[in-house]
Every structure is written in structure tokens, then in C-alpha cells.
Amino acid sequence: MTLYAIAVFLHVVGALGLFAGIALEQTSLANLRLATTTAQVRPWVALLGGLRRVDGPSGLVLLATGLYMVATRWGHQAWIGLALLGMVLMAVLSVALTGRRANAIKKIVPAEDGPIPPPLRARLSDPVLQTSASLRAALGLGIVFNMTVKPATAGAIGAMGVALALGAAVAAVWWMGSRQAQSDGIAVA
């Protein structure tokens, strides 16, 4: 067993952790939208707020092992640069869009149990949360494609473009649903 083989293993574990975090986020968002009482909201908000304990370490493991593999085996490749750019974009989306909104939701959940107040319902239905999760999942998929196929520059760029388009298409469905809900008189963000 070589140090490189261990790095590859840890890199895969980091990717699994990152995708597990995204899956838990999607589950949390779905359950927040379905919640009818503040008691149902609390555990899903807690999960959403705690995901940085999974995403952060997973991202650091990915970065550290990825940089090691670049330095020892791969050197400069377009797919590697795009993967790094994709990881940075995923982190920015997570912090700027999801993190801030999750914190805002946590602050306005009433301490007492009862029906969900309209301002909280609007935040729970915020399509930006789903947009962030959809884009990050798609970026992750594009990165995994590039890591496994290792295409030339044009292919790597194309793969990330397709991934972003896929994420944007999924997000567009949420935005259309949000607009439909608004036209039906349902309060959303």
C-alpha cells in the first residue's frame, strides 16, 4: 500500500462525505417544505444548520488529498483546475446562499409549538435554498465525471457546463413552483 493509494481512498471518502451532506440537505429542505408545525421544523433546521460539520471536513479532505495527488502524480490538467474551481464555487454557494438562509430560519422558529407563521413559511419555501443545493449537487457530479474520465480541456469545460445547466434546470423547476405558489396566494420568499 502506497501513500498515493491512501490519498485516493481518503479523496473518495471526502467525496462521499460531501455528497452525503448534499443528500441530507435535500432531505432537510424537502421536510421543511412539508412541515405544518414548528415542532416539525426544529429537527430539520437543526440538521440543516449542522451540515457544515460534514461538508467542511469533507471538503478539506478532498482539497488536501487532491493537492497531494496533483503534486505527486498529475501536475497541471484542465480537469483538475476545473475541479478546484467547482469546489470553490460549491463552498461559496453553501456559505453565501444556504448558510445565511439556514441561520435566518433558525432565528425565527418560535420556541412554542404551533402552526408555522407566514414569515417562517416564506423562508422555508425560499427557492434559493433549493437552487444552491441543486447547483452544488450538479457541480459535484461534473467534478466526479471529470475526475473519472479525465477529459481534455474542451471536454472538461463541456462537462462542467452540462453539470451547471443540469443544476440550473432543476433549480428552475423550484423557481417556477415558487411563482405558481405566489400566484395561488401562498406566501413564499
Secondary structure, 3 states (H helix, E strand, C coil): CCHHHHHHHHHHHHHHHHHHHHHHHHHHHHHHHHCCEHHHHHHHHHHHHHCHHHHHHHHHHHHHHHHHHHHHHHCCCHHHHHHHHHHHHHHHHHHHHHHHHHHHHHHHCCCCCCECCHHHHHHHCCHHHHHHHHHHHHHHHHHHHHHHHCCCHHHHHHHHHHHHHHHHHHHHHHHHHHHHHHHCCCCCC
